[in-house]
Amino acid sequence: MDKVLLVEDEDIIRRGLLYAVDWLKEDCVVVGEAMDGIDGLKKIDTLRPDIVITDVKMPYLDGLGMLEQSRDRSYEAIILSGYDEFSYAKRAISLDVAEYLLKPVDFDALHESLVRAKERLRRRAETRRLAQEHAASAPVEIFPSAGAPVGKYTGKLLRRIRADYAERLSLRDIAAEYGVSETYLQKCFKQDTKYTFNDFLNRYRILRAAEYLRAGDGRIYEIGARVGFQDYKYFTLVFKKYMNCTPGQFRARSERDAADE
C-alpha cells in the first residue's frame, strides 16, 4: 500500500481529497496533511511518502518550490492547480513531474494519475532491485590493487590475462611455457588471488563483456567472441553464472537504467 501526503493550503479542498477519494480502493493510505510548502517539506522528511499530491499556489513556499527542495527524495508527485499556465507546466516538467491536474479536481482524472504514479513507483523499485542484484552478483574488479604483493608466477599470469584474455588460454600450455607443473602454477595463483586460473579468467572476461554491453558496443555474439567466447551458448551460460541474468537481459536492463537517469 503506497503512502500519500496531501499538501494544500485550502482546508476545504484538502479535506475533500481526504474524504472523497476511496484511498483503500486505490491501494493507498494518506499518512499526512500539510498546509504549505514548508510544512510539506517537513512532512516529506518525516513521513517518507510514496506519492505527494500538492497545490501550486501556497503561502511561504509554493508547491513547485517544495518539490525543487526535495528532489533528492524518492516519491512521485501529482500537482493540482487552478492555473492553466504554460510556465507552471514547464517548471513542473523540469522537475520530472508527469501529473498536472487542474482544479476543480476531476476524481476520475485523479484516479488515472494515481495509477500512472504507482506504475512509475513499481518500475523504479524494480530498477533498484535489479541494480542491487547486479551489485551483489556482478564480479567486481578482481585484479589485486597496485602494489599488492603477489608471487612471480601469479604476476606473470595476471599480466598474461590482461593482455590476452580474448585469446585461448590454457594453464597447461602456459605451465609448459614457464617450465613448471600445472599443479604448482595453479597453487601459486590461487594462493595469491583466491581464485582458480579458469575462474579468474572467466570473471575478467565477463567484466569486459558487461562493459561492452552497457555501452551498446556490438551485437551480443560479437561481444562474446571479443572477450574470448567463440561459442555463443557457452558465453550465455558463463555470463548467467556470474551476472545472474543473460547478456540480453543485462543489456535491456542497462538501457532501461540509462533511460531512467
C-alpha positions, 0 to 999 in steps of 0.5 A: 500500500503506497503512502500519500501526503496531501499538501494544500493550503485550502482546508476545504479542498484538502479535506475533500481529497481526504474524504472523497477519494476511496484511498483503500480502493486505490491501494493507498493510505494518506499518512499526512496533511500539510498546509504549505510548502514548508510544512510539506517539506517537513512532512516529506522528511518525516513521513517518507511518502510514496506519492505527494499530491500538492497545490501550486499556489501556497503561502511561504513556499509554493508547491513547485518550490517544495518539490525543487527542495526535495528532489533528492527524495524518492516519491512521485508527485501529482500537482493540482492547480487552478492555473492553466499556465504554460510556465507552471507546466514547464517548471513542473516538467523540469522537475520530472513531474508527469501529473498536472491536474487542474482544479476543480479536481476531476476524481476520475482524472485523479484516479488515472494519475494515481495509477500512472504514479504507482506504475512509475513507483513499481518500475523504479523499485524494480530498477533498484532491485535489479541494480542491487542484484547486479551489485551483489552478483556482478564480479567486481574488479578482481585484479589485486590493487597496485602494489599488492604483493603477489608471487612471480608466477601469479604476476606473470599470469595476471599480466598474461590475462590482461593482455590476452584474455580474448585469446585461448588460454590454457594453464597447461600450455602456459605451465609448459611455457614457464617450465613448471607443473600445472599443479604448482602454477595453479597453487601459486595463483590461487594462493595469491588471488583466491581464485582458480586460473579458469575462474579468474579468467572467466570473471575478467572476461565477463567484466569486459563483456558487461562493459561492452554491453552497457555501452551498446558496443556490438551485437551480443555474439560479437561481444562474446567472441571479443572477450574470448567466447567463440561459442555463443551458448557457452558465453550465455551460460558463463555470463548467467553464472556470474551476472545472474541474468543473460547478456540480453537481459543485462543489456535491456536492463542497462538501457532501461537504467540509462533511460531512467537517469 
